Amino acid sequence: MNQTLESTILKNIQETRQAISDEAKKWQQQKEVALVAVSKKQPEERIDAALNAGHRVFGENRVQEAEERWQKRREQYPDLELHLIGPLQTNKVKQAVALFDVIETIDRPKLAKAIADELERTGEKRECYIQVNTGEEEQKSGVLPNEFPALLKLCQDELKLPITGVMCIPPQDEESSLHFALLKKMANENGLPNVSMGMSSDYIDAVALGATHVRVGTGIFGERE
Ligand SMILES: *Cc1c(COP(=O)(O)O)cnc(C)c1O
């Protein structure tokens, strides 16, 4: 075991948690903010260090990579909570439903239907969030804000998908606070309790604006490989 690495990651997790709770207190946020440690493309020893530090909530953006990393560890750590935070293709839905506890990136009817079918087929229960393309960027995944109400309605009324939140990734060259405020408003207006927003560079702003989940990668693990 690499002691320096272990203590660095423990320290990063503690400091991030502290910063989150200080900010949440400052704005009198009611709900506790969950720290999703984004482990994509990180060396295995750093993941183990986070697990040894007691952390259990992780985010991954690719199904295949996540399977390789987490399938075995699931048995060892039954209290793991895995979030899918990257785009999902319909042909990977089966694997995604098998592995992840929370699927944060539903953004189109076809994908929502495929997940609903798989949940029905397996009898599994999963939490689902809708990803919103708040910046209306062409290349980016996420449903456009003006198409969000129809997608939510389809999920809730027709597909009986358990939509419990929303998520966004703001454009890189814009002030993220505007996007966080928009996403929070959409959650509130639709009675959705979970709001996943904020990464290493802007999670403090996200907490100020009412995030319930922040997704921090490099801030905990260091630069990716
Ligand atoms: C990689 C990633 C993150 C974490 O980014 P950092 O800058 O390393 O904190 C958060 N959210 C999503 C969707 C990501 O793909």
The ligand as an SDF file (V2000), in Angstrom:
LIG
                    3D

 15 15  0  0  0  0  0  0  0  0999 V2000
  -15.1920   13.8630  -15.8100 C   0  0  0  0  0  0  0  0  0  0  0  0
  -16.4900   14.3540  -15.3350 C   0  0  0  0  0  0  0  0  0  0  0  0
  -16.6060   15.0170  -14.1030 C   0  0  0  0  0  0  0  0  0  0  0  0
  -15.4300   15.3100  -13.1830 C   0  0  0  0  0  0  0  0  0  0  0  0
  -14.6220   16.2900  -13.7250 O   0  0  0  0  0  0  0  0  0  0  0  0
  -13.4010   16.9040  -12.8520 P   0  0  0  0  0  0  0  0  0  0  0  0
  -13.0980   18.1620  -13.5400 O   0  0  0  0  0  0  0  0  0  0  0  0
  -12.3140   15.9090  -12.9200 O   0  0  0  0  0  0  0  0  0  0  0  0
  -13.9010   17.1000  -11.4880 O   0  0  0  0  0  0  0  0  0  0  0  0
  -17.8710   15.4110  -13.7030 C   0  0  0  0  0  0  0  0  0  0  0  0
  -18.9540   15.1860  -14.4680 N   0  0  0  0  0  0  0  0  0  0  0  0
  -18.8930   14.5530  -15.6450 C   0  0  0  0  0  0  0  0  0  0  0  0
  -20.1260   14.3330  -16.4280 C   0  0  0  0  0  0  0  0  0  0  0  0
  -17.6570   14.1220  -16.1270 C   0  0  0  0  0  0  0  0  0  0  0  0
  -17.6080   13.4910  -17.3130 O   0  0  0  0  0  0  0  0  0  0  0  0
  1  2  1  0
  2  3  1  0
  2 14  2  0
  3  4  1  0
  3 10  2  0
  4  5  1  0
  5  6  1  0
  6  7  2  0
  6  8  1  0
  6  9  1  0
 10 11  1  0
 11 12  2  0
 12 13  1  0
 12 14  1  0
 14 15  1  0
M  END
$$$$
